[in-house]
């Protein structure tokens, strides 16, 4: 009975560890094409740009005399670094290809490619980043608006448990019941 249960369990679990299908050169080419169409191959430049922009914002306040060419050159250098690391053996491109290979068959990839090459697919590529950014801004606003409620609930939880809030004296404990 135990052997039978183990065999059935293995049959159920094993598909979770199996790729959608083998990574052939054709499938890899489809994955790379999909990454190109969706713009994920431009990720190194986006990462470098974000880092440079954050650094520039901080530095410009502290060191306004730094010339704009410094930031332009830094952005180019960081973009080159990220592209090199992303495309190196074992880099992000290889890992992303492995992820697509894990979750999609080649037939499914062809369907996804067909979709992204259609007018609706092209529109979704253009607008998904905008939608995601708007969603993040709204989530940030929600988190900020919940600040007072979160603070109130934290204080109530401390009080309910009789735990002093940080920076406050411990709550006085009730006198023990001496009547028996």
N, C-alpha and C positions, 0 to 999 in steps of 0.2 A: 504493500500500500504506500509506504514512504517513497519507494522508487518511482512509483506511478505519479505521485503528487509532485516530486521533484522534476520529473520529465515534463509534466504539464506546465509547471512554473517556468521552466527554461524556455519552453515553446512560446510562452506569453511574453517573457522578458527579453529574449534574444533580439527580436526585431527592433527594440529600442536602441541597440548598439550597432545596428547594421546601416550602412550608407543607403541612400535612396537608390543609387546604382553606382557603377564604377566610374571613376574619373578618367575618361578618355580624353585625348587631345581635342576632340570635337566638343565635348562637354565643357572642358576648360575654356575653349575659345568662346563658347556661348556665355559662360559666366563672366569672362573678361569684357565681352561686348555689353552685357547687361550692366556691369559696373560702370562702363564708359557712358552708356546711354543715360543712366540715372545720376551720373555725376559723382559717384562715390570714388572714382579714380582721381578726383580733384581734391580729395580730403587732405593730403599733405599741405597744399597751398592754403586751404581753409584753416587748418590748425596753426600753421606758421603765422598767417595773417591775424588770427585771434590773439596769439601770444604777443606778437609785435604790437598790436593795438593796445592791449592791456598794459604792456611795458611802456609804450609811448605815453599813454594817459597818465601813468604814475610819474614818469620822468619829466614830462613837460611841466608839471607843477613844481617839481623840486629843482629842475635844471632847464629853465626856459631857453638858455643860450645854445642848447644842443641843436645843430642844424637839421632840417628836414631830411637831407640826404643820408644822415646817419640811420634814420628809421627805414628809409627806402632800401639802403644796403643791407641792413639787418634783416629786413623781411626777405630779401633775395637769398641771403645766407641761410636763414632758418628754413625757407621753402626747399632749398637744395638739400639740406640735412634731412628733413622729413621725407622727401622723395627718395633719397638714398636708403634710408632705414625702412621705409614702407615697402620698397621694391626689393630689398635684400632677401636672400634665402632665409626663410623662417619669419619674414616680416609680415606686416598687416595684409598685404595683397594675398600672400600665400594662405594666411589664416582665414581671410574672407572667402577665398575660393573653396577652402575646405568646409567652411560653414554652408555655403550654397550647395556644395556637393552632398553634404550630410542631409539636407532638408528637401532638396529638389531632384527629381529625375531629369534626364535630358529633355524628355517630352514636355515636362512641366516648364522647364526653362524656356523652351521654344514658345510656349503659350504666353509666358510672361514677357518675353521679348516682343512678340507680336502685339501684345497689349500696349507696351511702352512705346512702340513705334506708331501706334494709332493716334489720331487727334486727341482722344480722351486721355490716353496714356501720357502723351506729351504735356497736356494740360495738368495732369496730376503731378508730374515731375516738377513742373514750374511752381505749382501752388502748394505742394506738400510742405515745403520748407516754411512758406509764409504761414500756413495753418499751424504748423508746429510752434513757430515763434509766437504767434498770437495766443496759442494755448498756454505756452510757458509764461507769458506776461499775465494772463488771466489767473493762472495758478499762483503766481507770485503775489498778485493783488489779494487773492483769497487768503493766502497764508498770512499776509500782513493784517487783513481785516479780522482774522481769527485770533490775533495776538492777545487782545484783552480777554477773550473767552478762555483761551488756553491758560493764561496766567491765573484767571479766577478758578478754573478747575484744578490746577496744580495746588493752589493755596487750599482749596477745599479738601483735596486728598490728603495733604499734610495734616490739616486740622482734624480730619476724621480719624486719622491714625495716631493723633496725639504727638506728632513729630514737629519739632521746631523748624521753622523756615530758616534757611541759611542766614546768619547774621542776627537772629532773634534768640531771646532766652527761651529755654524749653518751657512748654506749657506746664502749668501747675497740675500736678496729678491729684485726683480726688482723694480725700482722706479715706484710709482703710475703714471698712465697716467693723467696728469693735463689738457690736452686739451679736451674741450667739444664742 
